[in-house]
Amino acid sequence: MSRRAVIDIGSNTLLLLITEPVEGGLRAKVDLARFGRLGQGLDATGKLADEAIARSLEICREYKAEMQRWGVEQIAIVGTAALREATNAAAFREPAEQILGAPIEIIAGAREAELAYRSVVVGLPEVKGTPFVVVDVGGASTEVVASDGAQVTAAISLPIGAVRLTERCLRADPPTAEEIAALTRDIDAQLDAATIPRGAAVVGTAGSATTLAAVELGLDKYDPAKIHGVRVPAANVDALVARLLAATVAERRAMKGMEPKRADVIAAGAAIFGRIVARAAADSLLISDRGIRWGVAYELAGLA
């Protein structure tokens, strides 16, 4: 049975998905997330930090061993905003390719948006038929894809993300009222460029979205089956954003359902979702556990 691996090298996490085909789709055999924080300091310096490169290369070594253990026959690797933007991206990319034994495709924002969209229309087929917006909040960028229910009508990649906005706006612990106001202004200024139809359903993918859902559900342990397809009411999204922004990092870390290594940046990521849900006047935020790694996997399998 053919096993494929997809590695998504993001600005906050490196993700490994190993799948095998089953009737009508794919089954995940391995789905791992590790925090390399490649985007550390990127907004201020334009470069990858040495310690971020070292952390992320160690994760690559772990993933190489995992792929060997599972007998992976095909590998696809994508890199997103941190590798698009960093002037020294080659300092990570070249040794990473040697470790992993495959080239890294550094994808443009438009391709990132396309993959996020594919992950949703295949993984959450119930969205088809009515207008919806896919929102993928990463560490350094956010992809917003509008659909009329049958096809993409607009797509954009915005230079805002959980790590970037935390470093730029939220320096106090907990954030001050002035910092929260600056965060909101920054998000709103960027969202003015995006197409977000009023009344459209909003689908959230990637770690900020799934962490919001896990905290909303109060999960003792993260379970993709309990997260995928969950709807968080709009009022609850607003309440979660307010709660996260009012808390210290230590208090967030202690919240039931929180991924501890996401606690320092989750408030900014959540705030992006809050502003988009408000702009769409959506009644809820629909959560997809399947981000661009699944979009790549579906593409390789010919699923659309």
LINPEFEN-V747467 format. One record per pair of residues at least 12 apart in sequence whose ideal C-beta (glycine too) atoms are under 7 Angstrom apart, sorted by the first residue. I is the first residue (numbers start at 0). J is the second residue. D is the distance in Angstrom with one decimal. If there is no record, write none. Layout:
i & j & d
I & J & D
I & J & D
This chain:
i & j & d
0 & 19 & 5.1
0 & 20 & 7.0
1 & 19 & 6.8
1 & 20 & 6.5
1 & 72 & 5.5
2 & 17 & 5.9
2 & 19 & 5.0
2 & 28 & 6.7
2 & 69 & 5.9
2 & 70 & 6.1
2 & 71 & 5.1
2 & 72 & 5.8
3 & 18 & 5.6
3 & 71 & 6.8
3 & 72 & 6.9
3 & 73 & 4.5
3 & 296 & 6.5
3 & 299 & 5.6
4 & 16 & 6.9
4 & 17 & 4.9
4 & 66 & 5.0
4 & 71 & 4.4
4 & 74 & 4.9
5 & 75 & 5.1
5 & 292 & 4.7
5 & 295 & 4.5
5 & 296 & 5.1
6 & 62 & 6.1
6 & 76 & 4.4
6 & 99 & 6.9
7 & 77 & 5.7
7 & 291 & 5.6
7 & 292 & 4.3
8 & 37 & 6.9
8 & 76 & 6.7
8 & 77 & 6.9
8 & 78 & 4.3
8 & 79 & 6.9
8 & 82 & 6.5
8 & 103 & 6.6
9 & 79 & 5.2
9 & 137 & 5.4
9 & 138 & 5.7
10 & 37 & 5.6
10 & 38 & 3.1
10 & 41 & 6.9
10 & 79 & 6.6
10 & 80 & 5.1
10 & 81 & 4.1
10 & 137 & 5.8
10 & 138 & 3.0
10 & 139 & 3.8
10 & 160 & 6.2
10 & 162 & 5.6
11 & 34 & 6.5
11 & 36 & 5.8
11 & 38 & 6.3
11 & 137 & 6.8
11 & 138 & 3.3
11 & 161 & 6.4
11 & 162 & 5.3
11 & 206 & 6.8
11 & 264 & 6.8
12 & 32 & 5.1
12 & 33 & 6.5
12 & 34 & 5.6
12 & 35 & 6.8
12 & 206 & 6.2
13 & 33 & 5.3
13 & 35 & 4.9
13 & 55 & 6.0
13 & 58 & 4.7
14 & 31 & 6.8
14 & 32 & 5.3
14 & 292 & 5.0
15 & 29 & 6.2
15 & 31 & 4.5
15 & 62 & 4.7
15 & 65 & 6.3
16 & 29 & 7.0
16 & 30 & 5.4
16 & 292 & 4.4
16 & 293 & 6.7
16 & 296 & 5.9
17 & 29 & 4.0
17 & 66 & 6.9
17 & 69 & 5.3
17 & 71 & 6.1
18 & 296 & 5.1
20 & 300 & 6.5
24 & 302 & 6.6
25 & 296 & 5.9
25 & 300 & 5.8
28 & 69 & 6.2
29 & 65 & 6.2
29 & 69 & 6.3
30 & 223 & 6.9
33 & 58 & 4.4
33 & 61 & 7.0
34 & 260 & 4.4
35 & 51 & 6.4
35 & 54 & 4.8
35 & 55 & 3.4
35 & 58 & 5.3
36 & 51 & 5.5
36 & 54 & 6.7
36 & 162 & 6.8
37 & 51 & 5.1
37 & 55 & 5.3
37 & 81 & 4.2
37 & 91 & 6.9
38 & 80 & 6.9
38 & 81 & 4.4
38 & 138 & 4.5
38 & 139 & 4.5
38 & 162 & 4.6
38 & 163 & 6.6
39 & 51 & 4.5
41 & 81 & 5.7
41 & 84 & 6.3
41 & 85 & 6.1
41 & 139 & 6.2
42 & 163 & 4.7
42 & 166 & 5.4
42 & 167 & 5.6
43 & 166 & 6.8
45 & 84 & 6.9
45 & 85 & 6.8
45 & 86 & 5.4
46 & 85 & 5.5
46 & 86 & 5.6
46 & 87 & 4.9
47 & 81 & 6.6
47 & 85 & 4.6
47 & 87 & 5.6
47 & 88 & 6.7
47 & 90 & 6.3
47 & 91 & 5.7
52 & 90 & 5.8
52 & 91 & 4.8
55 & 91 & 6.2
56 & 91 & 7.0
56 & 94 & 5.8
56 & 95 & 6.2
56 & 98 & 6.6
59 & 95 & 5.0
59 & 98 & 4.5
59 & 99 & 5.6
60 & 98 & 5.7
62 & 99 & 7.0
63 & 98 & 5.6
63 & 99 & 5.6
73 & 299 & 7.0
74 & 99 & 6.8
74 & 101 & 4.2
75 & 295 & 5.3
75 & 299 & 6.1
76 & 99 & 6.3
76 & 101 & 5.6
76 & 102 & 7.0
76 & 103 & 4.6
76 & 104 & 6.6
77 & 104 & 5.1
77 & 106 & 5.1
77 & 291 & 6.8
77 & 295 & 6.1
78 & 103 & 5.0
78 & 105 & 4.5
78 & 106 & 6.9
79 & 106 & 6.4
79 & 111 & 5.7
79 & 137 & 6.2
79 & 140 & 6.7
80 & 137 & 6.3
80 & 139 & 3.7
80 & 140 & 4.0
80 & 160 & 6.8
81 & 139 & 5.7
82 & 105 & 4.7
83 & 105 & 5.8
108 & 140 & 6.2
108 & 142 & 6.5
108 & 156 & 2.3
109 & 154 & 6.4
109 & 156 & 6.6
111 & 142 & 5.2
111 & 156 & 5.9
111 & 291 & 6.0
112 & 142 & 4.0
112 & 144 & 4.9
112 & 154 & 4.2
112 & 156 & 5.8
114 & 291 & 4.0
114 & 294 & 3.1
114 & 295 & 6.0
115 & 133 & 5.4
115 & 135 & 4.0
115 & 142 & 5.1
115 & 144 & 6.3
115 & 204 & 5.6
115 & 290 & 6.4
115 & 291 & 5.4
115 & 294 & 6.1
116 & 133 & 5.2
116 & 144 & 4.5
116 & 151 & 6.1
117 & 294 & 4.1
117 & 297 & 5.5
117 & 298 & 6.4
117 & 303 & 6.5
118 & 204 & 6.3
118 & 287 & 6.5
118 & 289 & 4.6
118 & 290 & 5.8
118 & 291 & 6.3
118 & 293 & 4.2
118 & 294 & 4.0
118 & 297 & 6.7
119 & 133 & 4.9
119 & 202 & 5.3
119 & 204 & 6.6
119 & 287 & 5.3
121 & 297 & 4.7
121 & 302 & 5.1
121 & 303 & 6.7
122 & 287 & 5.8
122 & 289 & 4.1
122 & 293 & 5.9
123 & 202 & 6.7
123 & 228 & 6.3
123 & 287 & 5.5
126 & 200 & 6.4
126 & 202 & 6.2
127 & 148 & 6.0
128 & 148 & 4.8
129 & 148 & 4.7
129 & 200 & 6.7
130 & 146 & 6.6
130 & 147 & 5.5
130 & 148 & 5.6
130 & 196 & 5.5
130 & 198 & 6.8
130 & 199 & 4.1
131 & 146 & 5.5
131 & 148 & 6.8
131 & 199 & 5.4
131 & 200 & 4.2
131 & 202 & 5.8
132 & 144 & 6.8
132 & 145 & 5.2
132 & 195 & 5.7
132 & 199 & 5.0
132 & 201 & 5.2
132 & 202 & 6.9
132 & 279 & 6.1
133 & 202 & 5.0
133 & 204 & 6.6
134 & 201 & 6.2
134 & 202 & 6.8
134 & 203 & 5.3
134 & 272 & 6.5
134 & 275 & 5.5
135 & 204 & 4.7
135 & 205 & 5.0
135 & 290 & 6.1
135 & 291 & 6.8
136 & 160 & 6.3
136 & 161 & 6.2
136 & 205 & 5.6
136 & 207 & 4.4
136 & 208 & 6.6
136 & 268 & 4.9
136 & 271 & 5.0
136 & 272 & 6.5
137 & 160 & 4.8
137 & 205 & 5.8
138 & 160 & 4.8
138 & 161 & 5.6
138 & 162 & 3.9
138 & 163 & 6.9
139 & 160 & 4.3
139 & 162 & 6.0
139 & 163 & 4.7
140 & 156 & 5.3
140 & 157 & 6.4
140 & 158 & 5.9
140 & 160 & 5.3
141 & 157 & 4.8
141 & 159 & 5.2
141 & 160 & 5.8
141 & 271 & 5.7
142 & 156 & 5.1
143 & 155 & 5.5
143 & 157 & 6.7
143 & 193 & 4.3
143 & 195 & 6.7
145 & 194 & 4.5
145 & 195 & 6.9
145 & 196 & 6.0
145 & 199 & 6.9
152 & 194 & 6.9
153 & 194 & 3.6
155 & 192 & 6.1
155 & 193 & 5.2
157 & 189 & 4.6
157 & 192 & 6.7
157 & 193 & 6.5
158 & 189 & 7.0
159 & 185 & 6.7
159 & 186 & 6.1
159 & 189 & 4.9
159 & 271 & 6.4
161 & 207 & 5.3
161 & 264 & 4.1
161 & 265 & 6.7
161 & 267 & 5.0
161 & 268 & 3.3
162 & 264 & 5.2
164 & 182 & 6.0
164 & 185 & 6.4
164 & 267 & 3.9
165 & 263 & 6.6
165 & 264 & 4.5
165 & 267 & 4.6
167 & 185 & 7.0
168 & 181 & 4.9
168 & 182 & 4.2
168 & 185 & 6.1
168 & 267 & 7.0
169 & 182 & 6.3
169 & 266 & 6.5
169 & 267 & 6.0
172 & 247 & 5.2
172 & 248 & 5.6
173 & 245 & 5.9
173 & 246 & 5.8
173 & 247 & 5.0
174 & 244 & 5.7
174 & 266 & 6.9
179 & 244 & 5.5
182 & 267 & 6.3
182 & 270 & 5.8
183 & 270 & 6.9
183 & 274 & 7.0
186 & 270 & 6.2
186 & 271 & 5.6
186 & 274 & 4.9
187 & 274 & 6.2
190 & 274 & 6.1
190 & 275 & 6.7
190 & 278 & 6.4
195 & 275 & 6.1
195 & 278 & 4.6
195 & 279 & 5.2
196 & 279 & 6.8
197 & 279 & 6.1
197 & 280 & 4.9
198 & 280 & 6.2
199 & 279 & 5.2
199 & 281 & 6.8
200 & 281 & 6.1
200 & 285 & 6.0
201 & 275 & 5.9
201 & 276 & 5.3
201 & 279 & 5.2
201 & 281 & 4.5
201 & 284 & 5.4
201 & 285 & 6.8
202 & 285 & 4.7
202 & 287 & 5.7
203 & 272 & 5.5
203 & 284 & 5.2
203 & 286 & 5.6
203 & 287 & 6.9
204 & 287 & 4.5
204 & 289 & 6.9
204 & 290 & 4.4
205 & 290 & 4.6
206 & 261 & 6.0
207 & 265 & 6.2
207 & 268 & 2.9
207 & 269 & 6.1
207 & 272 & 6.7
208 & 272 & 6.5
208 & 286 & 5.4
209 & 226 & 5.2
209 & 286 & 6.2
209 & 288 & 5.6
210 & 257 & 6.7
210 & 258 & 5.4
210 & 261 & 5.4
210 & 265 & 5.6
211 & 231 & 6.4
211 & 239 & 5.8
211 & 269 & 5.6
211 & 272 & 6.7
212 & 226 & 4.9
212 & 229 & 4.9
212 & 231 & 6.0
212 & 286 & 4.4
213 & 226 & 6.3
213 & 256 & 3.7
214 & 239 & 6.4
214 & 254 & 5.5
214 & 255 & 7.0
214 & 256 & 4.0
214 & 257 & 5.8
215 & 231 & 5.1
215 & 235 & 6.0
215 & 239 & 6.3
216 & 229 & 6.9
216 & 256 & 6.1
217 & 255 & 4.3
217 & 256 & 5.4
218 & 256 & 4.5
219 & 255 & 7.0
223 & 288 & 4.5
226 & 286 & 5.8
226 & 288 & 4.8
227 & 286 & 7.0
227 & 287 & 6.4
227 & 288 & 4.0
227 & 289 & 6.9
229 & 286 & 4.7
230 & 283 & 4.2
230 & 285 & 5.3
231 & 283 & 6.0
231 & 284 & 4.7
231 & 286 & 6.7
232 & 282 & 6.9
232 & 283 & 5.1
233 & 276 & 5.3
233 & 281 & 6.0
233 & 282 & 5.7
233 & 283 & 5.9
236 & 272 & 6.3
236 & 273 & 5.5
236 & 276 & 5.3
236 & 284 & 5.2
237 & 273 & 5.9
239 & 269 & 6.1
240 & 269 & 4.8
240 & 270 & 5.5
240 & 273 & 4.2
243 & 265 & 5.9
243 & 266 & 4.1
243 & 269 & 5.3
244 & 266 & 4.9
244 & 270 & 7.0
248 & 262 & 5.3
248 & 263 & 4.9
251 & 265 & 6.4
272 & 284 & 6.0
